Amino acid sequence: MDHNDMIIGSRVDGGTAIKFETGDWRSLTPVINKDICIDCMTCWIYCPDDCIIVKDNKVVGIKLTHCKGCGICENSCPKNAIKMSEE
């Protein structure tokens, strides 16, 4: 038996977790202060899980179903508009 013989649903398609919610083990959650945020998209560029939600060239939220709480968004923000908060 090789990977092609496995039952669908018993494996993750290579290179993506889009079909699987992977943020449930997070202990810290990013919170965006929109009064400080300048919508520079630095957090969007650096987020390894594509969790920054952008509409009309503005950061509008975080996709918490995939956010693992790594803090890269907080560390990359040039205005310190993102803070990690305990769940």
Backbone torsions as a table, in degrees:
resi	resn	phi	psi	omega
1	MET	NA	131.8	173.7
2	ASP	-119.1	-175.7	-174.4
3	HIS	-62.1	-26.3	178.9
4	ASN	-70.4	-19.8	-179.4
5	ASP	-91.1	-3.7	-177.9
6	MET	-73.2	153.1	179.1
7	ILE	-71.2	136.9	176.7
8	ILE	-60.6	135.2	-176.6
9	GLY	101.3	-12.6	179.4
10	SER	-100.0	8.7	180.0
11	ARG	-148.8	160.2	176.5
12	VAL	-101.9	132.0	175.6
13	ASP	-61.3	135.8	-177.1
14	GLY	-57.0	134.9	173.0
15	GLY	81.4	4.7	179.7
16	THR	-150.3	145.6	172.5
17	ALA	-126.1	21.2	-175.0
18	ILE	-59.8	-29.7	-178.8
19	LYS	-86.2	-4.9	-174.5
20	PHE	-122.5	129.2	176.5
21	GLU	-77.8	118.1	-172.0
22	THR	-116.1	7.1	-175.3
23	GLY	-94.6	7.9	-173.0
24	ASP	-80.9	-3.6	177.3
25	TRP	-101.5	6.6	-177.6
26	ARG	-67.4	141.2	174.1
27	SER	-111.0	-16.9	176.4
28	LEU	-121.8	142.9	-179.3
29	THR	-122.2	132.6	176.4
30	PRO	-74.2	136.7	176.7
31	VAL	-123.6	125.9	-177.6
32	ILE	-96.8	128.1	173.0
33	ASN	-91.9	100.8	-176.0
34	LYS	-68.7	-14.8	176.2
35	ASP	-72.6	-23.4	-178.4
36	ILE	-103.1	-32.5	-175.2
37	CYS	-58.5	133.0	178.0
38	ILE	-106.9	11.2	178.8
39	ASP	53.5	45.1	-179.7
40	CYS	-80.4	-13.7	177.3
41	MET	72.8	11.5	178.5
42	THR	-62.6	-41.4	178.5
43	CYS	-62.8	-40.4	178.9
44	TRP	-62.7	-40.8	179.6
45	ILE	-64.3	-44.1	-172.5
46	TYR	-87.2	-18.9	-177.8
47	CYS	-61.7	118.5	-176.8
48	PRO	-74.0	-10.9	-176.2
49	ASP	-117.4	13.1	176.4
50	ASP	54.6	47.8	-175.2
51	CYS	-97.5	-8.5	-179.0
52	ILE	-82.0	122.2	-179.4
53	ILE	-92.2	124.5	-178.0
54	VAL	-123.2	133.1	173.5
55	LYS	-136.6	132.7	179.9
56	ASP	52.1	44.1	178.2
57	ASN	61.5	27.2	176.5
58	LYS	-130.7	140.7	175.6
59	VAL	-74.2	121.4	-176.7
60	VAL	-116.2	-7.4	179.6
61	GLY	170.0	-172.6	-178.9
62	ILE	-125.4	132.8	175.7
63	LYS	-82.1	92.1	-174.2
64	LEU	-71.5	-14.7	177.7
65	THR	-67.4	-19.3	-179.8
66	HIS	-121.2	-12.7	-179.2
67	CYS	-68.0	129.6	-179.5
68	LYS	-102.4	2.7	176.5
69	GLY	73.7	29.7	-175.7
70	CYS	-71.3	-25.4	177.9
71	GLY	86.1	5.0	179.0
72	ILE	-61.8	-38.0	178.8
73	CYS	-61.4	-44.3	178.6
74	GLU	-62.0	-46.2	-177.4
75	ASN	-69.2	-25.7	-177.6
76	SER	-90.7	-15.2	-175.7
77	CYS	-69.4	118.9	-177.8
78	PRO	-72.1	-16.1	-179.1
79	LYS	-107.5	4.5	-177.6
80	ASN	55.1	39.0	-179.3
81	ALA	-85.7	-8.3	179.2
82	ILE	-116.4	128.4	177.4
83	LYS	-125.6	139.4	176.1
84	MET	-83.7	131.3	-177.3
85	SER	-122.7	144.0	177.2
86	GLU	-67.1	142.0	-179.6
87	GLU	-66.3	NA	NA
